[in-house]
Structures are given as structure tokens and as C-alpha cells.
């Protein structure tokens, strides 16, 4: 039964999931959050408030150069010197207006930055995922301190604030707006304006406020939607400038204005990583009344670090963004939040020539940091500080011994607080080596068990269904016994297991024991591999992850490995015994290589690749629209691709049946609609038709996308399910007085492969619509490459069969007609490698990199104009993981291509076994890559580049393996099962003979 093979694949899939789960729990743990709060008696930990009220305006993704008076050269007319008020007021009166370049700690996503801006603490890498479903903040924060002090906080804007502070804002002065509809550029900003300005004008006691927070989203959404180099960005920044001018006009003398970006944006308008453009956020403070700094202050230069923004010639005052937390707390007369790691900004407390107030503020700040560090040291995670504790204690003793209110004391205090910040940044993620070890152990066991199963499926001397049934029951018993053993181990040892819980032990025991049973039972399958079959590309690929530079340039490495994997076939073609086979192998190998090289022309660049990488996926690195050549080629390519696929099927005359309906009619319509969606999206983004067309264009592309995706499922997949085979049967009577009835079956030679191609094309249609225009061309090339590879493999197998026949005792047997069916060839790992590499090649060439900012968030709004669950996350996942899923879905073709369907049911049974073997090989390749990435990340977990390079690549490898596993499960469970069942029913009554 086909379900037996699916069960084995499902077991391997859950084994992979468990290994990923355990490793991730150990590697990407969140930091320890202390629940203590700052409190003091008789004002011992606070200073005199300089302002009674504060207006905090967050302009999402406001990069520093958007406000800078000295922007990079050449200046952009779209975002430089547009929002001018901060630089104008700073130039006119620098004692009342201060402008800073601030560093926002990665990951640069809004939720994490809100946490940092209110608590003064550091975010964690794994917390980034909660940016789309954040939980409330339980740490001490500015917001909680304001509530404790009886202050009223008004809020309007990004609803992330109400998620993390659900009960903090005054009920009648809280106006949250949906934050994730990046296609809506104005609703949130207009809503903030609509409530912000009236509240500032109001003299109604019932609407009296102490702190007013407004969070604008338009700049961030423009960046995601069209990039910073666009007239829409200029208009949005001009709008923000106008809002700020009106806010300044309405301010009274007791109000402090703080304007900041929660993070920056890269050249394409995205963020999430740790690139300098993503972490460089603007910070502006303004006061009409009390001066912010003493005009004649002589502040030591060591306390005032400066940084030159990329492309600029003038250095600017540089602070940590979390420095705002202790500074704002003391300016408002509040205790500094307990978990704060920021340092007060000197200018804000330098109110006389001697800097007396600054000395007191800095002392309060240092004692708060010291208290936090002491409590953290005494916690269960305090051992993390072992390596730096003695050095930090020496620095504390140095500042404690220094004379108060002297430059030496200030510098020693600054060194101490910054050293604590640096130490905590290095330790921002807690690694649990035991969980990491359990995860790696399961990944290794999964690879060994997967290889044993893969090798066993290659043994054609035994019926695979028989031993698979036995193996299933052994796995079930092993899992039950392993789960019991895991619980028995956990119960007496739980007091010694800090991070490991009962579920971890049960899962680990269940899958480890069942894996060992598979390995031991099938140990005879571990034959010593011949040197010619050694998987050199896989080994080299897995070793890449031990080097950060090779990992950064993996997209180029894959191109090299993919082209190299074609070489053995070319060598076989050069020595093929017939000219026909020689031309076929060399011709299709050339076509495959050309497709790979053309795909490689599409590039997106990660920060580490600059300046040696040039973006071609978009028109420019800062304008996320398709290049002109892509716009011109997209529609012809959508029409040509189905025709090319049909031409491949015509080689074996298998373009009949369902293929004759899907390929010339349904698939072109779907691809054109998917292409049309992105062309209309470009018309909307680029304002080609001018203002007033937004609604029409949005409706048009929504209809196109829904028709494309709905059409391929409703018509393409449904039609394939009803009549999956691509054959045409005709009957005729032979000559003579007693004519013999003859049956001709067109498509007989590829009776399994052609229907599977049609099945595969339905998912190609889904992914095509979810992929931007340049990526659509890449997917088309990938589809041609897959079919070219199948023809190469088929011809190479023919060469091997001829060579075997020539080497046999009866070489003349190959000339005999009606000799019966030839034995089905075994899928070799070398045939799987190009498909596995092509999956990753397609991922990188469809506009992705193994970094967070390359996620194409705009795909969330393909089917709906607003955020819609579950469709929006599913579309982002489809766009990101679709190439790997689609190419993994093609793996069963290696066992199905050009296999005649007789005799039955032996051939169908063999095809199913071959499809499972090909699927196991695909899973094995990507599981090995995951192991290499995970092992490198674990070994280099204290490496400087772990969160920039190694951790994102591990996450990408984990997601890729899940997508690959799901792809082969769907391919075997639905595609192969349906096709072989119908083939058995149709051809079961026939006898083997010539087609």
C-alpha cells in the first residue's frame, strides 16, 4: 500500500521536527527577565523633575539621516532635508533642541524596540517572532513607573503598544490602530493626528494627561511598500514635518517633546536585522521652557561619542537608544526602571558649568545598574556572568573610589555602565548545552535512520512493502518504549534539569529509541559506498556553514555546486554508445546549465556582500520595483512556460488526456493572472496612472490573485484528481478476414511521469502568483531545469542499460522485440543532488537571503487588502518557502519519469518504492545541511557573527527542511498514490508488450 511509504516519510518528518524543537529550545532561549521594580524612599533614587508633561512621538522607521542636517552625499530628494523642523530648531537654539544619532539594538522590529524604549533592556533574537503576536511586558518600565506615580498616559497609533501594555493607558484617551497593513499608508497617521492635536489643545480636566504617546506608521509602511527612494516617501515625511510644527505650536513651557524612530530601514525600506541603516534611528528632544542643556557647558569629550553616518562627511552626536530610558525617567522625576542598561545622556543634565546635576544623575544611574547586576548575579542565570564578573567588580571599585563630581569619577562611571551593557549584549541569549546536545543527537540519528531507509529502498531483490509494514510496528513499539524510558529518567533527575522538562525527555526518548531500532534492524543496508558515489557536493555544502564568509556567499557557492553536479552526466554523454543518446544528454545538460546561469542573474544582496554584489531582482537596491526588462518579459514568459512544459511531454507523446486541458488552457490563464497581479501592483506602487486610481487598482489585483489561486485549485487540481492520466487510447481492427483488434496507447512510455508533472504544475501556479515578477521568471527557468534534468537522467539510465547489456553474456538481447519490460532503475543519490541544490538556488534567486530583512512582507496582502488570518501569514510562508517546497515536490519524478506501466501491479509498486526512496534522499540532503548549520551555530555560539550569520542560516535551514519534508509527503501521499492507483486500474488487465 502507498500509505506504508507515506507513514515512513511522516515518521522521518516528525523525527526532524523533534530535533529542531529541542535544538531551538536550547539555542534560541529568551533572556532572563527580572520582575523586580525600582522604588525608593524619600526620593533617594530620583532627581527633580524638569518638566511636568512629555509628548513622545514615535515615527516608525525614522532613520537618522531623514533628520540629519548633514545627510549622505549625494542627498536624496525623497528623504533628505524634507523633515526639516528638528534641524531648524537645533540650529536656531541648541540649548533647547538636541538631535542625536541613536543605535537601536537588533532585532530591529517594532515590538522589540518598544520593549527597549520603555524598559531600557535588551531584546532577544527569538523574541522577534512575537512581533506578530507580542505578549505583555512584565518587566519594570517607564509605563509602569508612570502608573505607580499616578500619572495619566494617553496613547494613539500602533496597536502593538496596547498589546504589551494592555491596561496602562487612560481608557478614554487610548486610540489603537491596526499596525500590519503595510499597504495602508495613511489611516494610522491620520488617526494619530485626529486625536493628538485635540488632546494637546484640550483644557478639559477629564482629558488631562501627563504623558502623551503617538506612534506613526506611515514612513515605515512607505518603506516596505515602495522603498525610501520614492515620491511617496517625500510626501509622507513632509506630512510628518507639518504635524511636528503644529505640535510645537501647541506645546506649553512645561512640556518636553521627544521624537524618535524605533529603528531605521535598509536601502529597500525593510528592517529586522542589524545593518547600520536598520539600527541608525533618529532621536530629537525639544523644550520650549527649561533649557535642555547649559549653553556654556564644557562636557568632557569622552562622554560625548560621535559617529559618521554612512556616506556623510560630518560626524554627529551618537547615543544608545536605550539611553533615553534613564534620561526620561529622571527628567520626569521617576525612578529608573529596574532592568535598565542605558546611561543618562550628559547634555540633558548639564545645567551649570560644573555639571553637578549630571554627577547626581549618573550616580543614580550607575547604582541602578549595579543593583540590577547584583540581583541577576544571584538568580539562576547568574553563572552566565562568571567570565566578566571580576572585571566588572574592579570597575565598580574604581568608580566608587574616585572623587565625586570630577571628570575621573564620571569617566569611570561611564566605563562601568557601558561595560555592563557590552557584557549583557554578549550574553543576551542563554544557551542550554544539554538541550542543544539532545537536538543535535536526534538530528544525527535522523540522518543515520534516513540513510538506512534510503539504502534499503534501493534493494530491489525484496518487496519493500513487506519489510516497511514490519518496520512501522517496530517504530511504534520503539517510540512507546522510548517515551516510557524518557519519563522514567526524568522523574528522578528533574531537580537537576533546569531547562529540560518532561515533554523534552519523552520526545527525545521516543524518537531516539525508534531511530536506533531502524538503524540496527537495517544495518546491513550500510554498505561501504564506492568512491564514485560519494556525495561530494553534499559534504562540501555542509562544511560551508563552518565559515561565516562562505555562509554569507552561499548563493554563489550553490551555483558552483549545481553546475558541478551536472558534470558527471556530461562525461557520460561524451562516451554514450549512440549518437541519439549523446545528443540528448549533452543537449539537455546544456539547457539545464543555461537555466541555472540565467537564474543566477537574479540577485538580492545582504549587507555583508557589499560592495561586491549588485541587486538585479529589483530595479535598484533602494527601489523595490521590477526592472524594466522583467516587466517586458513577464507576460510572454507566462504564456511560453506551459508551452515549453507541453513540448517536453510531447517527446514521449504524453501530452494527452488531462495535460491537453491543463497545459494549453488552465495553466497559461493562471500564470497570466499571477503576472497581471504584480504588474497592476507596480502600476499602483509607481503611480503610473496618477492619483485617484488606488481603489480600482487594489480591487483589480485582488480579483486577479483570487482568480489565479482559486482557478488552479478549482479547475487544475480538481480536473487532475478526476482524470490524472495523460494517455490517449484508440482502438482499431487489423487486416484480414478475421481482423484482430488493436489498442494504441499514446503516452504509454511516460504514463507515470506526465500526470505527475501536471499535478506539480498546479502548485507551480500557486507559487507563481505569490512570487514577484523577477521571481516568476526564475520559477519558469527552474521548471524548465527540472524537466531538462529528468531527460538527462532518463538518457543516462539508457546508457547504463546499454552498457550492462553489452557487458552481459547475451548482448544481442537488446535487439529483441517484445522481450518484456526492462527492470526499473534505482534512483541514485547523484540524481537527487541537482534537485536539492536547485531548491536552494531557486530560493536565493527569487529575492531571498538567509536574513530577516529579505522576507517579502508585501505578499501578505495578495489575496486581501488588509491583514487576514490565516491567509496573510500563509502567503508570506508560501513566498519564502515555496521554492524549496516546489522543488522537493518534484523529487518523486526521478522514479516516475519515462517508466512504462506494465506489468501491473509490480510496476506501480516499484514506482511507489522508488518515489519514497527519492523523497528520502531529498530529505537526507537537507537534513544534513541542517545538521551542518546547527552544529556550526552551536560550536560558534559565542562568535561575533553568530546572530548576524550563523543563527539566521540555522533558522533558514530548519524552515527549509520542514518545507522539503512537507513537499515530499504531499508528492508521495497525494500525487504518486493517485497516479499509481489509476494506472493499476487502467493497465492491470494488460500484458507487458511493446507500446
N, C-alpha and C positions, 0 to 999 in steps of 0.2 A: 504494500500500500504506500502511496505517496506521503501519507501522513507520518509514516515512520521516519522518513528523511527529514521532514519538517520538524518533528519532535527533537531529533538530534541537533539540528541547527538552532532551535529555540533553547535547548539546554546550553549550548555554547554561548548564545547571546546573553542569557542570564548569568552565566559564569563571568563574562566580560563586564556586565553591569555591576556585579558584586565587587569585582576587583577595582573598578573605577570608583565605586562608592566608598570603599574602605580607604583607598589611597587618598581620595579627595578629602575625606574626613580628617585625615592626618596631616595633609599638606596645606589645605586652604582653610584652616581654622580661623575663627574670628579672635581678635584680641580680647583680653580680659577687661570688662567694663566694671569699674568700681561704682557701687551705689551710694557711697558717702557724699554728703553735701557740705559745702563751705558755710560755716556760721561763726559768728564772733560776738563777744560780749563787749558792750560799751564802745562799739565802733573800733575795736582793736585791729580789724583786718580790712577796714575801708578808709577811704580818704574823703575829703569834702567834695560834694558834687559841684561840678562847674555848670551844668545845665539841668534844667528841670525836666525837659522833654527831649525826645530824639525821633527823627524820621529816618528810617533805614529803607533805602530803595535798592533792591537787587535788580540789576539789568542782566538777565541771564546771558552768559557767554560774552560779556563785555570785556574784550581783550584790551590790554594796556595801551597798545598803540592806537586804539579807537579814541582815546582821550589825550594821548601824548602831544605836547606842543612841539616835539621833535620827532616826527614819525620816520619810519624807514624810508630810504631812497631807492627807487622813485616812489613818491607818495601815490596812493590810490585815490582817485576822485570819489570813490564809493564809500570809503570808511575812514579816511584820514581827514582831519580838520573839518568834520561835519558836526560832531557833537562838541561844540566849542566852549560852552559856558564854563566848565571846570578850569580850562587853561586860561580863559579870560580873567576869571576872578582870582586865580592863583597869581597871575602876572600883576594884577592891579593891587592886591593886598595879601602878600604871602603869610602874614601873621594870622589872617582869618581863614585862609584856604590852603589846604595841603593836598598834594597829589602824589600818589605812590604807585610803583610797580610792585604788585604783590604775588607771592608764589602760593598757588593753591595745590595742596597735596593730592597726588593721584590716588585712586582713580577719579578722574575729573567728571563725575556725574553729579547731577543736582542734589540727590538725596545725601550723598557723602559730604558734599560741600556744605549743605545746611547743617549737618551734624558738626562739621568742623567749625563753622562760623558761630555756632551757639554754645558749643562745649569747649572749644579750644583743643580738642583731642584729635588723634589721627584716625583716618578711615582705614578699613581693611579691604584687601583685594576681593575677598569672597562677598563682602557686603555689596559690591557693585551690582550683583544680580538682583538685590532687593530694591534697586532703583525703580523697578516697575511694580512694587508692592511693598513699600517700606513699612517697617514696624515702628511703634512709638519709641522715643528716646527715653531711656530710664536713667541716664547719667545726669549729673548736675549740669545745668546750663544757664545761659543768660535769661532764657524764658522762665525757667523755674525760679530763679532768683528774683525776677521782677514780680512774679506771683506771690512769693514769700513776703516781699516788701509791700504788698498791697497795691501794686501798680496795675493800671488797666492797659492792655495791649490790644490794639486794633490791627486787623490784617486784611489784605486783599491781594489776589493773584494766584500763583501756582499752588494747586491744592496739595502738593507734597507737604507743605507746612502743616496743614490740618491733619495729615496722616501721622506725622511724627510728633505733633503736639495737639492731640485731639481735643483737649479741654483747656487749653491755655489762653485762648483769645476771648475777648468780650463777645457774648453771644450776638448782641445787636450791632457789632462792628466787625464781623467776620464774613468775608465775601470770597470764598474759594472758587477757582475756575479750573476746568479740565486742562491738564498740563501736557498731554501726549499727542494731541492732534497737531503734528508739525506742519500740516498743510494750512492750518488756520493761523494767519499771521497777525490778526488784529483783535480778535474777540477778547483775549485776556488783557491786552494792553488798554483797550478801550474800557474794559470793565474796571481796571485799576484806576484809570483817570476818573471814571464816573463816580467812584466812591472816595478816592484820595482827596481830591480838591475840595469837595463839600465838607469833609471832616476837618480839614485844615481851616476852613472858613467858619465852621460852626462855633457858636458860643453857648450852645445848649449843654447844660450840666450833665444831662443823661448821656450825651455823646462826648464827654470829656475823656481824653486819652493821655497816657504818659509816654507811650512808645507806639509809633505807627510803622508797620512793616508793609511795604508794597513790593511785589515780585513780578516784574515784567518779563514776558517770554518771547516777544516779537523778534528781537535780534537773534536769539538762539534758533527760532524756527526759520527765519530767513536763511541763516547759515546752513541748516540742514536741507532746506528746500532748494535754494539756488546758489548757495555759496556766498562768500563775502564780496566778491568782485561782481556786483550786480546793482543796477539802479534801485532795486527794491531795498537793498541794504542802506543805500544813501537816504531813501525816503524814511526808513524806519529810524535811523539814527537822528535824522532831522526832527522826527516826531518826539524822540526822547529828549532832544535838546529843548524843544518847546515846552515839554512837561516840566523839565527841571527849572526852566526860567520862571514858570508860573508857581512852582513850589517855593523857590527862593523868594519871590514876591510876597507870598503868603506867610512866610516864616516870621516868628517873633524873635526877640533877642534872647530868650531863654531856651531856644530850640537848637539842637545840634543836628545837622544833616550829614548822613553817611550814604554815599552812592558807591556801589561796588558791583563787579562781576563775580559770580560764584566760581567761574572758571573762564578760560579763553576758548578759542576754536582753532583748528588747523586750517591749512590753506583751502580745503574743500568745505569748511564750515562745520566739520564734525568734531567730536571730543570724546573723552573717556580714558585716554591713555595719559602718558607722562611726557609728551613732547613739549618743548619750550613754549610753543604757541598755544598749547592747550592749558598749560599751567600758569601762564602770564596773565593775571587778571588785574583790572583797574581798581583802584581804591581812592576815593576822594572824600575829604571831610571839610565841612564849611560851617562857620558860625558867624551870625550877624552881630551878636553881642560880645560875650567874652572872647578875648583873643585865644587862639589855639596854641600859640607859641610866643615866647618873648622875642621881640624884634631884634634885640642885640645879643641874642644868646650865642655863647661860644661853646658849642657842644663838641666833645672830642670826636674826631673823625672816625675813630674805631667803632663808635656807637652808631654811625650813620653809613652803613654799606650802600654802595651804588652798583648798578648793573646796566650794561648796554643792551638794549633790545636788539634782536637780530635785524641787521640792515640799517640800524640807526647809527649816527656818529656821536651822539651825546649820551653819556651815562645818566641814569635817573636814580633817585632815591628808591631803595629796594627793601621790602619788608616781607615777613611771612604773613600769609593771610590770617592765620590764627592769632597773630599779634593783636588783631582788632579786639579779641575777646577780653583779655585782661584790661586793655586800654579803655574800652567802652564801659566795662563794669565799674572801674574806678571813677571815670568821668561822671557816671550817673549815681555814684555813691552806693554801689552794690559790692558784695563780696565777689572775689574772682571765683568762677566755677571750679569745683574740686579737681576735676581731671584735666584742667588746662595745662598745655605745654607751651603756650605762646609767651612772648616777652613784651612788656609795655613799650609803646613807641615813644622814644625820648622827646620828640618835639611837642607832644601833646601835654607833657608835664613840666616842661622847662618854662617856668613862669617868672623867673628872675635871673640875674646874672650868675648866681651860684648854683642854680639847679636844685634847690632844697627839696621842692615838691617831687622832682624826679627821683631823688635819692630815696624818699619815703615810698613812693610808688614802686620803685624797682625792688626795694627791700620786701614789701608786702608780696610782690610777685614771686620773688625767689623763695620766700618761706612757704608760700602756697605750693610751689613746685616741689620743694623738699618734702613737705607733708605728704603730697601725692606719692612721691617716690618711696617714702618710708612705708606707707600703707601697702603699696604694690609689692614692695620687697617682702612684707610679712604675709602676703597672700600665697595661695597655692602655686601661683605662677612666678613667684619671686626668684626662683632659681635661674630664670632667664637673664637676670641682671648680674650673675656671678662674674662674668668676664669683664664687666665695666664698673662694678660697684666700688672697688678700691680706688680707682681713678676719680670717680665722681665724689667720693668722700674726701679725697685730698683737695679737690677743687672747692668743696664746701668749706673745709677748714681754712683754705687760703682766703676766701672772701670773708669768712667770719672773723679772721684775724686782722683784716685790713681796716684802716681808719674810715669811719663812716663819712659819707658825703664828700669823698675825694675821688679823683679820676681813677685811682688804682682800685678803690672799692667797687666803683661802677663797672669797670672793665672786668674785674674778677667775677662779679655777679652775672654780667652778660655772658662771660665764658661758661659759667656753670649752667645757666638755663639753656644755652644753645647746645652744650654737651649732652644734657639730658634729652633734649629734642632729637639730637642726632642718634643717641643710643636707642631711643624708643622707635625711631624710624627703622633702624636696623632690625628691631625685634617686633615689628608691627604685626607679624603673623606668627602664631605659636605653631611649631612643628611637633607633631607627636610621632616619634620614630617608630613606635610599636605599630600604630595603625598604618603608617607608610609601609612598614615591613610586611604586614598582613596583606595589604593591597598588592604589593609587588609579587608576593608569593603566589597569590591567586592568578595574577597576570601571567607569570611563568608557567604555572600549572595549566592555565587555559591554552597557552601556545603548545605545550607538550601534548595535551589531550587532543587539541585540534589537529596537530600534525599526525598523531596516531590514527585518528579517524580518517583524515585525508588519505593517508597511505593505505589504510585498509580498504577504502572505497576503490583504490586502484587495482586491487586484487580481483581480476575478472574470473578467476577459477572458482569462486564461491558466490552463491546467491546472496547479494547484500541484504535483502530484506530479512532473511532468516537470522543472521547474526545481529542486525540492528534491533530486532524485537528483544533478543536476549540482553543486548546492551542497555536498552531502555529500562528494563526491570532492574538490572544491576545498578544503574544510576539512581533510580528511585530508592532502592534499598540503601545505597551508599549515602544519599542525601539525608534520609531519615536517621541512619546511624550516626552520621557526622554531626547533624544538628543536635542529637541527644548528647553526643560526646562534648560538643562545644558548650552546652549548658552545664554539663557536669564539671567541666573545667572552670567555668565562670563562677559558679556558686562559691567554692572555697577561696577563689583568688580575687573576688570582686573588690575587696578592700585595697588591693594593691594596683588595681586598674583604674587610673584616673579618667582617661578619655574613652576607654573601651567599655561598651555596655553589653547587655545580654544579647541584643539583636546582632551586634557585630560578631560575637562568638558563635552564635547559631548559624549565621550566614557563612562565616569563614569555614566552620567545621563541615557544613553540608556540602559545599562546593569543593573543598579540598579533598575530602574523602572520596566523593564521587569521581573527581578528576584522577585521583590515584588509582581507583578501580579501573577506569578506562585505560590509563597508561599501562598498568600491569597486565590487564587482560589482552591488550593489543600490542604487547611489547615485541612480538615477532614482526610487527609491521615496521619497526625502526631498523630498516635495512641500511647498511652503510651507503651513503649516497655517492654516486660516481662523480668525479671531478667536473665532468661536463654538465651535470645537473645541479651543481652548487649554486644557490641563489645569490650571486654576487651583487646584483642591484639592490636586493633587499638588505643585505648586510651593510653595504656602503650607505644606503639611505638611513638605516637605524643609527649608524655611527655619526651621522651628520649632527645629531642633537647634542653631542658632547661638546660642540664648539658653538659659541654664540654667533660668530661671523658666518659659519656655514648655515646655521639656523636662519639667520637674517636673510641670506640669499638662497633659501631653499627653492624658491620658484625657479631660479636659474639651474640649480642642481637637478631638479626634476626633469627639466627639458633635456639636459645632457643624458640622464639615465634613461629617459624614454627613447630617445634616438638610439642610444647604445643597445637597448633591448631588441631593436629591430635587426641588428647586425647578424645574429645567427641565422635568421630567416633568409637574409640576403645571401649569405655564404651558401646556404642550402640551394637557393635559386641558381647560383652560378654553376653548380655542379649537378643540376637536375637532369635526369636522363632523357627528357623530351623537350623540344623547343616550346611546346604549348605551356608546360608547367614552368619552364624557365621564364617565359614572358609574363605569365600570371604572377609568379612570386615577385619578380623584380618590379613589375608594373604596379601592383597593389602595395608593395613595400614603399615604393617611391611616393605613391598617393598618401599613404599613412604618414610618411616623414614630412611631406609638404603640408599636410593638415596640422601636424604638431608645430611646425615652424610658423605657420600663419597664426595659429592660436597664441604663440609666444609673442606676437606683435602687440597683443593687448596687455597693458601693464598698469597697475597701480603701485605706488611706491610707499613703503613705510619710512619713517623718519630716519632710521639708521642707514638706509640705502642712498640718501642724498650725499653728495650731488651727482652720484653716478647712475641715477635712474631717472627716466623721463616718462611722465604719465601720458599714456595714449588711450586709456579706457574712456577718459573724459576729454573734452576739448582742451582744457588746461588743468593744471594742478589745483587752481583756485576756482574753477568754473565747472561744477558738476553737471554738464550737459554733454550730449553725444557729439563727437567730431562730425564735421560736415560730410566726410566720406562715408561714415557709418549711416548717417541719415539717408544718403542716396542709395546705399546698398541694402538697407534693411528690408524694404518691401520685395525687391527682386529675390533676395535670399530666402524669404519666407515662402515664395512660390517655388523656387528652384529645389529646395531641400526635399519635399515629398517626391518630386520627380526623380531626383537622384536616388532616393531610397528604393523607389519602384524599379529603377534601372538595375540596381543590384539584385533585386528579386527576379527580374526578368532573365538573368543569367541561367537560373535553374527553372525557368518557366513557372515560378511560384508566385507571380503577381496576380493570381486569380482569386476567386472567392471573396472573402472579406477585404483582402488587400485592394481589390479593384474598386471598392467603395470608399474605404478609409483614406487611402493614399492620394488618389486624384481629386477627391471632393471634400471630405471632412477635415483632414489634417491641414490642407492649404488654407481653408477658411479659418481654422483655429489659429494658425500661425500668423495669418494676416491680421486677425483681430488683436492678437497679443502684440504684434508690431505696431498696429494702429494705436493701441493704448499709450505706448511710450512716445509715439510721435505727437499725439494730442497733448500728452503731459509736457513735452518740450514746447509746444505752442503756448501752453499756459505759463510755463516757467519763464520762457524768454519774452513773454508779452508780444509775441509776433503779431497778433491781431489787435493789440491795443487794449485799453481798459474797457470794462463792461462785458467781456466775454468769459469771465471766470466761471460763472454758474453754468453756462452752456458747455464749456469745455470739460468741467468737472463731471457733469452728468453724462456727457458723451463717452469719456474714458471709463467711467464706472460701468456703463452698459456694455462697452466693448470687452472689458475684462470679465464681466459676469457671463457674457455670451461665449467667450473663448473657453473659460474653465468649465462652465456648465455644459457647453456643447460637446467638448471632448469626453466628458464623463457620461452625459446622457445619450449621446449618439455613438461615439467611437468605442468606449469601453463596453457599453451595453450590446452593441452590434457584435463586437468581438466575442462576448460571452455566449451569445446565441449561436453564432456560426464561426468558430475560431479558425477553422482550417482554410488554407489558401490553395485549394485544389479545384480543378475543373474536370469533371468526369463525363466522358462521351462514350456512347455505345454504337457499334456498327456490326454489320454482318459481312463475313468474309466471302470470297468467290467459291463457286462450286454448286453442285446440285444439292448438297446438304451443307449449307453455309454454317460456319462456326461463328458464334457470337464473340466479338472482340470488345474489350473495355480499355479505353485510353484514359490515363490519369495524368493530367498536366499538373506539375508541382509536386509529383511523387518524390523526386530526389531531395527536396528540401521541405518535406511535409511537417517537420517539427520546427525548423528554424524560422521559416517565413511567418507562421502565425505568431511566434514569439516576438518577432520584430514589430508586427502590428500592435501587439499588446504593449511593447516597450514604447512605441510612438505615442500612446495615449498619455503616458507620464511625461514624455518629452514635451507634449503640448501644454501640460500643466506648468512645468518648469519654465517653458519658453515665455509664457505670459508674465511670470513672476521675476523675469530677468530683464535688466535694462538692455537697450539696443545693441551696444557693443558686445555684451554678454550673449545676446541672441545669435550673433554671428559666430561667436566661439562655440556655442552649443551645436550649431549647424555643422561646424567643422568637426566637432567631437563625434557627432553621429556618423558622418562620413568615415572618420578614422576607425570607428568601431566596426563598421561593415567591411572596410578595407582589411582590417586585421583578421576578420573572420575568413575572408577569401584567402589571405596569406596562409593562415593556419590550415585551411582545407587543402590547399595545394601542397604545403609541406607534408601533410599527412599522406597525400597521394604519393609523394616522392618516397617517403619512408616505406609505404606499402610495396611500391615497385622494387625498391632496394631489397626488401625482405623476400619478395618473390624471386628476384634474381639470385639471391643467396641460398634459396631453398633447393631441395632435391629435384623439384619439378617446376622450373621457371616457366615452362610453356603453359602452365595453368592459367596465367593471366590473360591468355588469348582466348580462353574458352568462353563461350557464351552460355548463359543460363546456368552458370556454376553456383548460383545461390548467392545469398547476401555475404558481404565481407564483414569480418568482425569489427565491432565498433571500437574506434581508437580510444585509448585512455587519455583524459585531459592531463597535460603536463603542467608543472608549475611555471615553466618558462612561458607558456601560453597565457597564463594568468597575469604575470608581471606587467606587461604593457597596459592591460586594462586597469590594474590597480594604480599604476603611475598616471594613466590618463585621467582617472578620477580626481587626483590631486592637481594635475595640470589644468583641468577644467575649472577647479575651484579657484586657483590663483588667477586664471585668465578671465574669469567672469567678474572681476572687480573686487576680489577679496584678498586679504592678507591675514596672517595669524596674529592679528592685533584687534583690539576692541574697536578703534575708530573706523575700521573698514566695513563694519556692519552697515548695510544699506537700509536705514530705518524707514525711508520713504515707501518701501514695499509694503509696509503695514497698512497702507491706505489704498491698495489696489482695488479691492472689492467694495470698500466703503469710504465715504469722505471723512469719517471720524473714526476714532479708535473703537474697535469692536472685538469683543472676546467671543469665541476663541479664534476668529479669523485673522485678526491682525498679528498676534504672535505666531500663528501657524504660517502666515505668508512670509514673515521675516525668517523663520526657520527654513522654509522651503527655498527661499532665495539663497540663504547661507549654506545649507547642507544639501541642497538639491543636486548639484553636480556630482558629489560623491554618491548620493543615493542612486542617481540615474545610471552612473557607470557600474555600480555594484549590481544593479538590476540587470545589466547586460551580461553578467558572468555566466548564467546558465546557457547562453547562446553557444559557448565553447563546446558544450556537449550536444547541442541540438542542430548545429549548422550542417546542412547538406548530409543529413542522415536519413536514408530511406526507411520507410515504416514497416518493413517486413523482415523476418516473420514476427507475428504477434502471438502472445504478448511479450515475448522475450525482448524485442527491440524497445518497446515503451519502458519496460522495466530497466533495461540498460541505460536508456536516456535519462530516466529519473535518477539513477545512481550517479551517472556522470554529472548531472546538474548539481547534485548535492556535493560531489567532490569539488567541482569548480567553485561552488559557493564557499565551501570550507577553505579552499585556497585563497579566495579573496579576503575572507575574514582573517585568515592566518597572516596575510601580508600586513594588513592594517593593525592587527593586534601586536605584531612585532614592532611596528612603528610606535604604537602607544607605549609599549614596554621601554623602548629606547628613550622616548621623550620623558616618561615618568622617572626612569632610573637616573637620567641626566639631571632632571629637575630636583630630585631628592638629593643626589650627591652634591650638586652645586647650589643647595638651598640657601647658602649664605653668600653666594656670588653676587657681585654688584648688579648684574643684569638679570637676576632671577625673575623679578616681577615685570621686567620690560621685555624679556625674550623667552626665557625657558618656561615660566608658568603659563603665559598665553599659548605657547605652542603645545604644551601638555593639554590644555583645555580644548584646543582645536583638534588634537589627535583623539581625545576622548569623544567629542561630539561626532567626529568623522567616523569612528568605529561604530558608534551607535547607529548612524545613518547607513553605513555599509551593511551592518547586521540586519537592519530592518529591510533594506533593499533586497538582499538575497532571500530573506524569509518570504517576502511578498512574491518574488520571482518564482521560487520553487513552490510555495504553498498555493499560489493562485495561478500563475502563468503556466508553469510546467505541468501542474496537476490537471488543469483543464484541457490542455492541448493533448497530452498523452491519453487521457480518458476518451476524448473524441476520436483520436487516431486509432486506438484499440477497437473502438466500436465500429469504425468505418472499414478498417483494413483487417479486422480479426478473421473474417471469413475467407480472405485471400491467401494464396500460397506465394511463397517467395519466387520471384522471377524477374525478368528484365522489365524495366519501366516502359 
